[in-house]
Amino acid sequence: MGFTALIKEPQMYKVEDKNNKPINLPDGGILIAEKLANTLGVETNDRVNIKFFYPGKEKKEVPVKGIVVQYTSMDNLNSLLGEGMVANSAVLKLDNRNYENEVKSKLRDMAAVNSVESKTDALNAPLKNMGATKSSIGVMIIKGKITKIAPEAKNITSSLGVNQKRVPVTIELNDTAGLLKPGYDLDIKVITEVKKNTLIIPDTSVFDYKGNSCVFVVDNGKAVIKQIKKGIESEKLIEVIGGLKSGEKVLLKPDNNIKDGMKINSK
């Protein structure tokens, strides 16, 4: 869960109690939403423990200074807006995650859709914006190491009725593993190898040509096919260990209309 910190007497944020009366922000304590208070069985003047996601932060006991109405019902909201039932977001579940990018692309083309975010986008956002930070509001990033791989696979039938072979793996997590609870969804990324000071290119620039991995290099204003030798690969990047030199210009997303020797306008 997240916390919202406000200045004294905020002008653009209204804090009310269960009787819709304004509440003055307290010193040395917190206000809890009514729904959360009911879930935790907490009342005013009780004390609660707050445990932070960030490493090195100890849990802290704080007093509950009041119960506030953080959420309202749909009927009340519609009455306030003077409108009927309105939806401002939708959650979709895909049977096959392999179609995630295709579905997002089609949704973004719809005029009435303002933005689209997948579960993968949400999980990757902290990594992009926070570098090596291990945690973010609503998303936990936990490091660990693989300690055991089963000697044989197990046959499992998926929800789509497809027979699959799964290999059980045991992962030892660090001290933040206590934050995990039964029923949580986890996405696991396994780092098998790390290299530094190597030549990398986007995976979108590599294509198969006559059974070889190739790229289009811009040479004297023309697209020239060059065969490369790939090293390790990540989700979006490919290491090049042969056939390409640092500094050469490569077409990032060549389509089927690009031909060997075609003139290219470099930007």
Backbone as CSV, one residue per row, in Angstrom:
resi,resn,N_x,N_y,N_z,CA_x,CA_y,CA_z,C_x,C_y,C_z
1,MET,0.839,-1.179,0.000,0.000,0.000,0.000,0.877,1.232,0.000
2,GLY,0.306,2.382,-0.380,1.072,3.609,-0.436,0.538,4.630,0.552
3,PHE,1.360,5.646,0.845,0.976,6.722,1.739,0.958,8.040,0.970
4,THR,0.050,8.928,1.346,-0.007,10.262,0.761,0.304,11.285,1.846
5,ALA,1.358,12.076,1.633,1.733,13.116,2.588,1.223,14.461,2.075
6,LEU,0.562,15.227,2.941,-0.022,16.504,2.554,0.509,17.625,3.429
7,ILE,0.508,18.839,2.882,0.850,20.005,3.668,-0.341,20.376,4.540
8,LYS,-0.124,21.243,5.508,-1.218,21.699,6.345,-2.227,22.495,5.510
9,GLU,-3.512,22.251,5.726,-4.597,22.927,5.025,-4.418,22.893,3.509
10,PRO,-4.373,21.717,2.930,-4.216,21.615,1.472,-5.412,22.200,0.733
11,GLN,-5.149,22.835,-0.392,-6.211,23.495,-1.145,-6.844,22.594,-2.204
12,MET,-6.106,21.574,-2.651,-6.595,20.751,-3.762,-6.865,19.310,-3.346
13,TYR,-6.890,19.042,-2.057,-7.132,17.679,-1.583,-7.983,17.782,-0.321
14,LYS,-9.155,17.169,-0.326,-10.085,17.271,0.785,-10.050,16.000,1.624
15,VAL,-9.783,16.145,2.918,-9.745,15.002,3.833,-10.947,15.088,4.756
16,GLU,-11.799,14.038,4.748,-13.012,14.038,5.544,-13.112,12.772,6.389
17,ASP,-13.877,12.852,7.480,-14.115,11.672,8.298,-15.327,10.916,7.774
18,LYS,-15.770,9.902,8.522,-16.882,9.064,8.075,-18.200,9.830,8.005
19,ASN,-18.257,10.983,8.673,-19.471,11.804,8.657,-19.351,12.971,7.682
20,ASN,-18.382,12.874,6.782,-18.147,13.893,5.753,-17.772,15.259,6.338
21,LYS,-17.161,15.251,7.525,-16.684,16.489,8.126,-15.177,16.627,7.897
22,PRO,-14.704,17.846,7.594,-13.272,18.045,7.341,-12.427,17.640,8.543
23,ILE,-11.253,17.084,8.253,-10.324,16.655,9.299,-9.033,17.454,9.166
24,ASN,-8.539,17.967,10.301,-7.237,18.625,10.321,-6.145,17.563,10.340
25,LEU,-5.129,17.752,9.547,-4.056,16.770,9.482,-3.320,16.714,10.815
26,PRO,-3.108,15.509,11.354,-2.500,15.372,12.682,-0.978,15.434,12.640
27,ASP,-0.399,15.693,13.817,1.053,15.615,13.984,1.386,14.303,14.676
28,GLY,2.451,13.660,14.250,2.911,12.459,14.929,2.025,11.256,14.787
29,GLY,1.286,11.149,13.710,0.431,9.995,13.488,-0.054,9.940,12.053
30,ILE,-0.939,9.002,11.770,-1.449,8.837,10.415,-2.967,8.747,10.427
31,LEU,-3.556,9.027,9.269,-4.985,8.812,9.041,-5.137,7.579,8.164
32,ILE,-6.107,6.751,8.445,-6.303,5.509,7.695,-7.676,5.526,7.025
33,ALA,-7.726,5.070,5.786,-8.990,4.987,5.060,-9.928,4.003,5.755
34,GLU,-11.211,4.294,5.718,-12.209,3.478,6.400,-12.161,2.018,5.950
35,LYS,-12.019,1.811,4.640,-11.994,0.439,4.123,-10.806,-0.331,4.680
36,LEU,-9.628,0.316,4.738,-8.441,-0.346,5.271,-8.580,-0.573,6.773
37,ALA,-9.150,0.398,7.467,-9.336,0.265,8.908,-10.235,-0.929,9.237
38,ASN,-11.308,-1.103,8.455,-12.206,-2.242,8.678,-11.505,-3.563,8.403
39,THR,-10.656,-3.568,7.357,-9.919,-4.788,7.020,-8.940,-5.173,8.120
40,LEU,-8.265,-4.178,8.695,-7.257,-4.435,9.726,-7.847,-4.512,11.126
41,GLY,-9.115,-4.087,11.272,-9.715,-4.052,12.598,-9.118,-2.958,13.459
42,VAL,-8.802,-1.833,12.850,-8.120,-0.734,13.535,-9.103,0.387,13.835
43,GLU,-8.952,1.023,14.999,-9.764,2.172,15.374,-8.860,3.339,15.750
44,THR,-9.478,4.522,15.895,-8.723,5.706,16.295,-8.026,5.471,17.631
45,ASN,-6.778,5.927,17.731,-5.910,5.806,18.911,-5.238,4.441,19.019
46,ASP,-5.560,3.498,18.121,-4.788,2.256,18.058,-3.417,2.564,17.467
47,ARG,-2.492,1.636,17.612,-1.152,1.806,17.042,-0.907,0.701,16.027
48,VAL,-0.288,1.047,14.927,-0.008,0.078,13.869,1.471,0.105,13.529
49,ASN,1.958,-1.021,13.025,3.353,-1.118,12.588,3.430,-0.900,11.081
50,ILE,4.346,-0.053,10.676,4.576,0.208,9.253,5.923,-0.388,8.886
51,LYS,5.927,-1.257,7.882,7.161,-1.859,7.396,7.427,-1.359,5.987
52,PHE,8.584,-0.767,5.772,8.912,-0.152,4.498,9.523,-1.177,3.545
53,PHE,9.289,-0.959,2.214,9.890,-1.816,1.201,11.385,-1.572,1.068
54,TYR,11.816,-0.346,1.314,13.199,0.020,1.034,14.160,-0.671,1.999
55,PRO,15.254,-1.244,1.465,16.230,-1.947,2.309,16.825,-1.014,3.353
56,GLY,17.075,-1.535,4.552,17.706,-0.745,5.601,16.730,0.037,6.461
57,LYS,15.455,0.066,6.071,14.443,0.785,6.827,13.775,-0.172,7.820
58,GLU,13.845,0.178,9.113,13.213,-0.651,10.131,11.713,-0.331,10.221
59,LYS,10.922,-1.315,10.657,9.498,-1.054,10.814,9.286,-0.076,11.971
60,LYS,8.218,0.689,11.890,7.971,1.742,12.875,6.529,1.699,13.352
61,GLU,6.341,1.881,14.656,4.999,1.888,15.231,4.483,3.326,15.297
62,VAL,3.290,3.559,14.744,2.717,4.900,14.731,1.266,4.833,15.197
63,PRO,0.771,5.929,15.798,-0.629,5.949,16.252,-1.582,6.314,15.118
64,VAL,-2.780,5.761,15.166,-3.832,6.102,14.215,-4.605,7.283,14.783
65,LYS,-4.515,8.429,14.115,-5.140,9.653,14.609,-6.579,9.835,14.127
66,GLY,-6.984,9.035,13.126,-8.343,9.186,12.646,-8.665,8.255,11.495
67,ILE,-9.967,8.067,11.232,-10.456,7.246,10.132,-11.068,8.182,9.096
68,VAL,-10.616,8.073,7.852,-11.088,8.974,6.798,-11.787,8.188,5.707
69,VAL,-12.580,8.908,4.902,-13.267,8.303,3.756,-12.410,8.571,2.531
70,GLN,-11.631,7.577,2.147,-10.742,7.752,1.004,-11.431,7.402,-0.302
71,TYR,-12.394,6.495,-0.227,-13.088,6.050,-1.421,-14.588,6.291,-1.262
72,THR,-15.255,6.480,-2.372,-16.705,6.656,-2.374,-17.339,5.600,-3.274
73,SER,-18.641,5.390,-3.146,-19.313,4.387,-3.964,-19.546,4.912,-5.373
74,MET,-19.783,4.000,-6.325,-20.057,4.406,-7.700,-21.337,5.235,-7.773
75,ASP,-22.369,4.850,-6.983,-23.626,5.601,-6.998,-23.412,7.033,-6.527
76,ASN,-22.607,7.180,-5.452,-22.331,8.519,-4.932,-21.532,9.334,-5.925
77,LEU,-20.560,8.697,-6.568,-19.740,9.396,-7.557,-20.580,9.840,-8.745
78,ASN,-21.440,8.936,-9.242,-22.298,9.289,-10.378,-23.242,10.432,-10.020
79,SER,-23.697,10.443,-8.748,-24.576,11.517,-8.308,-23.836,12.846,-8.275
80,LEU,-22.587,12.806,-7.804,-21.783,14.027,-7.739,-21.483,14.564,-9.132
81,LEU,-21.239,13.651,-10.075,-20.893,14.065,-11.434,-22.117,14.394,-12.270
82,GLY,-23.282,13.939,-11.811,-24.484,14.151,-12.593,-24.517,13.302,-13.845
83,GLU,-23.907,12.137,-13.785,-23.823,11.248,-14.940,-24.320,9.858,-14.574
84,GLY,-24.489,9.048,-15.600,-24.824,7.652,-15.380,-23.553,6.859,-15.129
85,MET,-23.649,5.541,-15.301,-22.489,4.695,-15.089,-21.389,5.034,-16.085
86,VAL,-20.203,5.343,-15.566,-19.068,5.727,-16.411,-17.863,4.873,-16.029
87,ALA,-17.150,4.379,-17.026,-15.910,3.627,-16.788,-14.754,4.401,-17.380
88,ASN,-13.713,4.613,-16.583,-12.548,5.328,-17.102,-11.333,4.432,-17.293
89,SER,-11.512,3.130,-17.018,-10.422,2.187,-17.260,-10.991,0.782,-17.372
90,ALA,-10.224,-0.093,-17.963,-10.633,-1.491,-18.115,-9.429,-2.390,-17.924
91,VAL,-9.644,-3.560,-17.338,-8.581,-4.538,-17.114,-8.858,-5.756,-17.980
92,LEU,-7.903,-6.119,-18.798,-8.053,-7.265,-19.690,-7.110,-8.387,-19.265
93,LYS,-7.575,-9.609,-19.377,-6.741,-10.770,-19.088,-6.535,-11.559,-20.373
94,LEU,-5.271,-11.794,-20.739,-4.960,-12.528,-21.960,-4.761,-14.004,-21.648
95,ASP,-5.326,-14.856,-22.492,-5.103,-16.293,-22.334,-3.684,-16.676,-22.716
96,ASN,-3.107,-15.890,-23.619,-1.744,-16.169,-24.078,-0.944,-14.879,-24.065
97,ARG,0.080,-14.775,-23.219,0.871,-13.543,-23.085,1.724,-13.259,-24.314
98,ASN,1.841,-14.230,-25.208,2.622,-13.998,-26.423,1.981,-12.934,-27.319
99,TYR,0.673,-12.686,-27.109,-0.039,-11.694,-27.926,-0.114,-10.328,-27.236
100,GLU,0.647,-10.152,-26.155,0.564,-8.920,-25.378,0.870,-7.681,-26.222
101,ASN,1.982,-7.687,-26.943,2.367,-6.520,-27.739,1.373,-6.234,-28.858
102,GLU,0.845,-7.294,-29.469,-0.124,-7.113,-30.552,-1.410,-6.480,-30.024
103,VAL,-1.866,-6.945,-28.864,-3.089,-6.394,-28.273,-2.880,-4.940,-27.890
104,LYS,-1.726,-4.609,-27.282,-1.452,-3.225,-26.893,-1.419,-2.315,-28.111
105,SER,-0.828,-2.798,-29.200,-0.738,-1.991,-30.415,-2.122,-1.671,-30.975
106,LYS,-3.012,-2.662,-30.990,-4.362,-2.456,-31.514,-5.179,-1.530,-30.616
107,LEU,-4.990,-1.653,-29.296,-5.719,-0.794,-28.373,-5.281,0.661,-28.517
108,ARG,-3.984,0.885,-28.726,-3.477,2.250,-28.868,-3.992,2.920,-30.137
109,ASP,-4.382,2.121,-31.122,-4.911,2.682,-32.373,-6.365,3.126,-32.236
110,MET,-7.018,2.753,-31.135,-8.420,3.137,-30.937,-8.506,4.586,-30.469
111,ALA,-9.398,5.343,-31.089,-9.496,6.782,-30.824,-9.849,7.088,-29.372
112,ALA,-10.689,6.271,-28.761,-11.171,6.558,-27.410,-10.212,6.096,-26.310
113,VAL,-9.135,5.413,-26.677,-8.192,4.899,-25.687,-7.057,5.898,-25.502
114,ASN,-6.876,6.357,-24.273,-5.858,7.363,-23.980,-4.488,6.749,-23.723
115,SER,-4.456,5.655,-22.986,-3.183,5.008,-22.677,-3.405,3.525,-22.415
116,VAL,-2.344,2.747,-22.628,-2.395,1.298,-22.417,-1.136,0.891,-21.648
117,GLU,-1.316,0.135,-20.596,-0.175,-0.362,-19.826,-0.402,-1.820,-19.476
118,SER,0.595,-2.641,-19.724,0.498,-4.061,-19.399,1.165,-4.337,-18.059
119,LYS,0.982,-5.538,-17.577,1.627,-5.937,-16.334,3.143,-5.898,-16.496
120,THR,3.617,-6.276,-17.678,5.056,-6.243,-17.948,5.581,-4.820,-17.886
121,ASP,4.825,-3.860,-18.441,5.231,-2.455,-18.401,5.338,-1.966,-16.959
122,ALA,4.353,-2.331,-16.160,4.334,-1.880,-14.770,5.519,-2.426,-13.986
123,LEU,5.886,-3.684,-14.261,7.002,-4.299,-13.546,8.344,-3.744,-14.001
124,ASN,8.446,-3.372,-15.283,9.711,-2.854,-15.808,9.921,-1.383,-15.509
125,ALA,8.829,-0.647,-15.191,8.944,0.788,-14.959,9.934,1.143,-13.850
126,PRO,9.895,0.460,-12.676,10.867,0.806,-11.638,12.305,0.562,-12.079
127,LEU,12.541,-0.487,-12.866,13.890,-0.784,-13.323,14.419,0.327,-14.219
128,LYS,13.543,0.877,-15.080,13.963,1.930,-15.993,14.188,3.248,-15.274
129,ASN,13.271,3.588,-14.364,13.285,4.906,-13.745,14.108,4.991,-12.466
130,MET,14.388,3.858,-11.850,15.046,3.908,-10.553,16.386,3.192,-10.546
131,GLY,16.862,2.747,-11.700,18.182,2.131,-11.780,18.300,0.911,-10.895
132,ALA,19.224,0.972,-9.932,19.500,-0.186,-9.087,18.608,-0.243,-7.855
133,THR,17.651,0.676,-7.717,16.755,0.644,-6.566,15.988,-0.665,-6.542
134,LYS,15.856,-1.249,-5.386,15.287,-2.589,-5.288,13.779,-2.619,-5.093
135,SER,13.153,-1.483,-4.829,11.716,-1.528,-4.589,11.052,-0.244,-5.033
136,SER,9.749,-0.322,-5.248,8.974,0.831,-5.681,7.581,0.700,-5.108
137,ILE,6.815,1.801,-5.133,5.469,1.763,-4.575,4.620,0.759,-5.335
138,GLY,4.130,-0.279,-4.660,3.242,-1.249,-5.273,3.951,-2.384,-5.989
139,VAL,5.262,-2.277,-6.211,6.002,-3.323,-6.905,7.268,-3.634,-6.123
140,MET,7.488,-4.900,-5.852,8.703,-5.300,-5.146,9.661,-5.991,-6.117
141,ILE,10.925,-5.627,-6.016,11.960,-6.276,-6.814,12.900,-6.968,-5.844
142,ILE,12.910,-8.272,-5.867,13.663,-9.061,-4.898,14.731,-9.876,-5.610
143,LYS,15.940,-9.798,-5.093,17.041,-10.558,-5.678,17.192,-11.907,-4.982
144,GLY,17.703,-12.874,-5.716,17.926,-14.193,-5.165,18.855,-14.994,-6.053
145,LYS,19.046,-16.253,-5.725,19.900,-17.120,-6.543,19.288,-18.514,-6.626
146,ILE,19.502,-19.150,-7.759,18.992,-20.509,-7.964,19.890,-21.490,-7.219
147,THR,19.279,-22.286,-6.342,20.055,-23.242,-5.550,19.851,-24.694,-5.999
148,LYS,18.770,-24.940,-6.753,18.510,-26.325,-7.158,17.659,-26.364,-8.417
149,ILE,18.017,-27.233,-9.341,17.228,-27.487,-10.547,16.910,-28.976,-10.587
150,ALA,15.643,-29.315,-10.698,15.226,-30.720,-10.683,15.903,-31.497,-11.818
151,PRO,16.228,-32.768,-11.594,16.915,-33.560,-12.617,16.044,-33.946,-13.803
152,GLU,14.716,-33.824,-13.666,13.840,-34.173,-14.775,12.597,-33.278,-14.780
153,ALA,11.981,-33.200,-15.958,10.806,-32.349,-16.124,9.533,-33.105,-15.734
154,LYS,8.492,-32.329,-15.395,7.191,-32.906,-15.091,6.198,-32.531,-16.180
155,ASN,5.350,-33.467,-16.557,4.315,-33.191,-17.549,3.125,-32.518,-16.887
156,ILE,2.760,-31.326,-17.380,1.660,-30.544,-16.821,0.759,-30.079,-17.953
157,THR,-0.552,-30.149,-17.739,-1.520,-29.650,-18.718,-1.918,-28.237,-18.349
158,SER,-1.729,-27.292,-19.267,-2.027,-25.889,-19.003,-3.531,-25.648,-19.005
159,SER,-3.936,-24.408,-18.643,-5.349,-24.054,-18.614,-5.975,-24.098,-20.003
160,LEU,-5.136,-24.044,-21.048,-5.622,-24.112,-22.430,-5.656,-25.544,-22.958
161,GLY,-5.321,-26.501,-22.086,-5.336,-27.899,-22.491,-4.097,-28.344,-23.234
162,VAL,-3.018,-27.563,-23.143,-1.772,-27.899,-23.834,-0.840,-28.623,-22.869
163,ASN,-0.316,-29.757,-23.316,0.632,-30.505,-22.496,2.001,-29.827,-22.540
164,GLN,2.540,-29.539,-21.364,3.827,-28.861,-21.265,4.743,-29.616,-20.325
165,LYS,6.027,-29.400,-20.522,7.018,-29.989,-19.624,7.597,-28.874,-18.771
166,ARG,7.511,-29.016,-17.455,8.010,-28.018,-16.521,9.135,-28.608,-15.667
167,VAL,10.167,-27.796,-15.442,11.287,-28.217,-14.605,11.250,-27.420,-13.303
168,PRO,10.989,-28.071,-12.160,10.960,-27.359,-10.874,12.333,-26.751,-10.548
169,VAL,12.317,-25.509,-10.082,13.542,-24.791,-9.726,13.373,-24.198,-8.337
170,THR,14.396,-24.315,-7.504,14.377,-23.734,-6.158,15.216,-22.468,-6.148
171,ILE,14.620,-21.369,-5.660,15.308,-20.079,-5.614,15.416,-19.621,-4.164
172,GLU,16.622,-19.267,-3.757,16.858,-18.732,-2.415,16.822,-17.207,-2.492
173,LEU,15.861,-16.590,-1.786,15.682,-15.147,-1.831,16.455,-14.467,-0.710
174,ASN,16.656,-13.136,-0.862,17.363,-12.394,0.173,16.422,-12.069,1.330
175,ASP,16.857,-11.189,2.230,16.099,-10.936,3.460,14.735,-10.307,3.226
176,THR,14.523,-9.677,2.067,13.243,-9.030,1.803,12.165,-10.035,1.417
177,ALA,12.500,-11.313,1.415,11.512,-12.334,1.028,10.329,-12.374,1.987
178,GLY,10.497,-11.825,3.200,9.396,-11.809,4.161,8.224,-10.980,3.704
179,LEU,8.437,-10.143,2.688,7.361,-9.316,2.160,6.400,-10.121,1.290
180,LEU,6.818,-11.292,0.838,5.980,-12.111,-0.029,4.895,-12.818,0.786
181,LYS,3.717,-12.916,0.181,2.594,-13.581,0.833,1.999,-14.626,-0.106
182,PRO,1.341,-15.658,0.432,0.688,-16.664,-0.423,-0.311,-16.010,-1.365
183,GLY,-0.293,-16.417,-2.628,-1.212,-15.871,-3.616,-0.632,-14.736,-4.441
184,TYR,0.572,-14.230,-4.083,1.202,-13.168,-4.869,1.603,-13.702,-6.236
185,ASP,1.533,-12.851,-7.273,2.028,-13.195,-8.601,3.470,-12.719,-8.730
186,LEU,4.326,-13.573,-9.276,5.734,-13.221,-9.445,6.165,-13.409,-10.893
187,ASP,6.948,-12.491,-11.385,7.625,-12.651,-12.669,9.105,-12.810,-12.368
188,ILE,9.692,-13.889,-12.833,11.089,-14.195,-12.505,11.972,-14.022,-13.739
189,LYS,13.047,-13.282,-13.561,14.041,-13.112,-14.611,15.354,-13.729,-14.134
190,VAL,15.890,-14.646,-14.921,17.111,-15.353,-14.547,18.283,-14.799,-15.351
191,ILE,19.291,-14.310,-14.658,20.508,-13.801,-15.312,21.497,-14.955,-15.412
192,THR,21.749,-15.393,-16.624,22.655,-16.531,-16.824,24.086,-16.095,-17.112
193,GLU,24.246,-14.864,-17.606,25.594,-14.391,-17.941,25.575,-12.871,-18.041
194,VAL,26.650,-12.241,-17.620,26.787,-10.786,-17.693,28.114,-10.435,-18.349
195,LYS,28.079,-9.505,-19.318,29.294,-9.043,-19.977,29.349,-7.525,-19.966
196,LYS,30.554,-6.996,-19.844,30.754,-5.556,-19.872,31.648,-5.179,-21.052
197,ASN,31.530,-3.909,-21.456,32.356,-3.376,-22.548,32.255,-4.231,-23.806
198,THR,31.030,-4.530,-24.194,30.806,-5.336,-25.385,29.898,-4.579,-26.350
199,LEU,29.878,-5.003,-27.594,29.070,-4.346,-28.619,27.667,-4.942,-28.620
200,ILE,26.647,-4.076,-28.435,25.264,-4.550,-28.418,24.424,-3.730,-29.389
201,ILE,23.368,-4.369,-29.916,22.428,-3.702,-30.815,21.012,-4.152,-30.444
202,PRO,19.976,-3.365,-30.795,18.593,-3.789,-30.514,18.241,-5.056,-31.285
203,ASP,17.442,-5.916,-30.690,17.067,-7.157,-31.372,16.205,-6.898,-32.603
204,THR,15.574,-5.711,-32.664,14.720,-5.379,-33.814,15.526,-5.133,-35.081
205,SER,16.831,-4.912,-34.937,17.662,-4.634,-36.110,18.195,-5.914,-36.757
206,VAL,18.042,-7.054,-36.087,18.590,-8.323,-36.582,17.491,-9.123,-37.291
207,PHE,17.823,-9.691,-38.436,16.870,-10.511,-39.177,17.602,-11.710,-39.783
208,ASP,16.822,-12.706,-40.155,17.399,-13.911,-40.748,17.436,-13.778,-42.275
209,TYR,18.599,-14.032,-42.843,18.759,-13.936,-44.306,19.630,-15.095,-44.777
210,LYS,19.015,-15.971,-45.567,19.707,-17.154,-46.094,20.323,-17.996,-44.978
211,GLY,19.572,-18.099,-43.873,20.017,-18.945,-42.769,21.025,-18.302,-41.849
212,ASN,21.330,-17.026,-42.052,22.309,-16.328,-41.219,21.684,-15.116,-40.542
213,SER,22.247,-14.724,-39.401,21.809,-13.518,-38.704,22.461,-12.316,-39.371
214,CYS,21.630,-11.351,-39.787,22.145,-10.202,-40.541,21.533,-8.895,-40.043
215,VAL,22.190,-7.795,-40.421,21.681,-6.448,-40.168,21.897,-5.618,-41.422
216,PHE,21.172,-4.491,-41.486,21.412,-3.524,-42.545,22.324,-2.425,-41.998
217,VAL,23.481,-2.265,-42.637,24.411,-1.199,-42.274,24.312,-0.096,-43.315
218,VAL,24.322,1.158,-42.869,24.274,2.291,-43.797,25.694,2.627,-44.226
219,ASP,25.977,2.408,-45.509,27.311,2.647,-46.060,27.199,3.550,-47.288
220,ASN,27.760,4.757,-47.189,27.692,5.730,-48.283,26.251,5.997,-48.713
221,GLY,25.371,6.093,-47.719,23.982,6.421,-47.997,23.144,5.283,-48.525
222,LYS,23.678,4.065,-48.493,22.937,2.903,-48.985,22.841,1.825,-47.903
223,ALA,21.747,1.052,-47.951,21.564,-0.060,-47.020,22.323,-1.278,-47.529
224,VAL,23.224,-1.779,-46.723,24.047,-2.925,-47.109,23.850,-4.051,-46.093
225,ILE,23.536,-5.235,-46.586,23.351,-6.379,-45.692,24.698,-6.861,-45.169
226,LYS,24.773,-7.044,-43.855,25.989,-7.549,-43.237,25.656,-8.719,-42.335
227,GLN,26.374,-9.811,-42.529,26.189,-10.975,-41.664,26.933,-10.754,-40.346
228,ILE,26.284,-11.090,-39.248,26.915,-10.909,-37.946,26.942,-12.229,-37.178
229,LYS,27.740,-12.230,-36.137,27.780,-13.382,-35.245,27.287,-12.921,-33.879
230,LYS,26.238,-13.562,-33.393,25.625,-13.150,-32.145,26.289,-13.808,-30.935
231,GLY,26.277,-13.070,-29.819,26.745,-13.597,-28.548,25.548,-13.870,-27.658
232,ILE,25.584,-13.349,-26.443,24.458,-13.548,-25.537,23.329,-12.589,-25.908
233,GLU,22.106,-12.945,-25.506,20.936,-12.135,-25.833,20.111,-11.887,-24.577
234,SER,19.516,-10.690,-24.504,18.559,-10.378,-23.445,17.198,-10.202,-24.092
235,GLU,16.250,-9.612,-23.374,14.906,-9.457,-23.925,14.883,-8.561,-25.156
236,LYS,15.712,-7.493,-25.158,15.648,-6.524,-26.252,16.999,-6.213,-26.880
237,LEU,18.074,-6.778,-26.357,19.405,-6.475,-26.862,20.140,-7.745,-27.248
238,ILE,21.028,-7.606,-28.230,21.835,-8.733,-28.705,23.302,-8.316,-28.731
239,GLU,24.147,-9.158,-28.200,25.589,-8.908,-28.261,26.111,-9.333,-29.633
240,VAL,26.959,-8.506,-30.243,27.572,-8.829,-31.534,29.050,-9.106,-31.298
241,ILE,29.484,-10.321,-31.608,30.890,-10.688,-31.388,31.642,-10.849,-32.704
242,GLY,30.972,-10.541,-33.813,31.656,-10.618,-35.105,30.814,-10.048,-36.229
243,GLY,31.483,-9.448,-37.224,30.794,-8.941,-38.398,30.395,-7.483,-38.335
244,LEU,30.568,-6.846,-37.174,30.155,-5.453,-37.016,31.169,-4.721,-36.155
245,LYS,31.409,-3.455,-36.488,32.373,-2.650,-35.749,31.653,-1.531,-35.008
246,SER,32.221,-1.134,-33.899,31.666,-0.025,-33.129,31.686,1.247,-33.967
247,GLY,30.575,1.970,-33.994,30.495,3.199,-34.766,29.755,3.056,-36.075
248,GLU,29.582,1.824,-36.558,28.838,1.617,-37.803,27.348,1.885,-37.557
249,LYS,26.693,2.496,-38.536,25.278,2.807,-38.426,24.443,1.615,-38.875
250,VAL,23.495,1.242,-38.012,22.639,0.082,-38.271,21.180,0.527,-38.292
251,LEU,20.399,-0.001,-39.250,18.967,0.294,-39.279,18.308,-0.411,-38.099
252,LEU,17.574,0.362,-37.284,17.008,-0.187,-36.061,15.829,-1.113,-36.308
253,LYS,14.938,-0.725,-37.231,13.753,-1.539,-37.511,13.526,-1.637,-39.016
254,PRO,14.364,-2.388,-39.722,14.170,-2.515,-41.172,12.920,-3.322,-41.491
255,ASP,12.131,-2.854,-42.460,10.947,-3.602,-42.863,11.229,-4.370,-44.154
256,ASN,10.211,-5.057,-44.665,10.389,-5.895,-45.851,10.630,-5.095,-47.125
257,ASN,10.397,-3.776,-47.058,10.608,-2.944,-48.252,12.064,-2.540,-48.444
258,ILE,12.888,-2.704,-47.397,14.306,-2.352,-47.495,15.046,-3.452,-48.243
259,LYS,15.781,-3.060,-49.279,16.552,-4.015,-50.082,18.034,-3.660,-50.049
260,ASP,18.850,-4.658,-50.289,20.296,-4.451,-50.315,20.660,-3.459,-51.419
261,GLY,21.408,-2.402,-51.073,21.804,-1.390,-52.043,20.855,-0.230,-52.169
262,MET,19.717,-0.259,-51.452,18.740,0.832,-51.524,19.288,2.068,-50.832
263,LYS,18.988,3.249,-51.408,19.414,4.522,-50.817,18.648,4.775,-49.527
264,ILE,19.376,5.292,-48.527,18.796,5.556,-47.218,19.064,7.000,-46.819
265,ASN,18.022,7.655,-46.302,18.181,9.011,-45.793,18.499,8.906,-44.298
266,SER,19.752,9.165,-43.938,20.170,9.080,-42.529,19.701,10.308,-41.766
267,LYS,19.290,10.098,-40.525,18.871,11.206,-39.663,19.859,11.373,-38.524
